[in-house]
C-alpha cells in the first residue's frame, strides 16, 4: 500500500490545471488559501448574473492562457454588465 503521508502535499502538484478565467491570481503563485475559493465564486456569480456562459469581454480579448493569466495577476477582472443589479455587482467586487 502506498503511504502518501510522507510526501509533502506540494510535491503532488506538477502543473496548474483549471480554467484560467475561474482561477484566483494566488493559484498562479502556488501560495493561496480559502480566498481563492471566494474569487472563483465571484467569477461564477458573474456568469449567473449575466445569464450567459460567454466569456467576460475583458477576458475574451486574449489569444492564449498565458496572456490571460498575466492579466489576471495584474488585476484584470470581468466588467460590470448593464443588466447587473448594483447589489450583485457590489457583492462581486468584495
Order of alpha helices (4+ residues) and beta strands (2+ residues): alpha-alpha-alpha-alpha-alpha
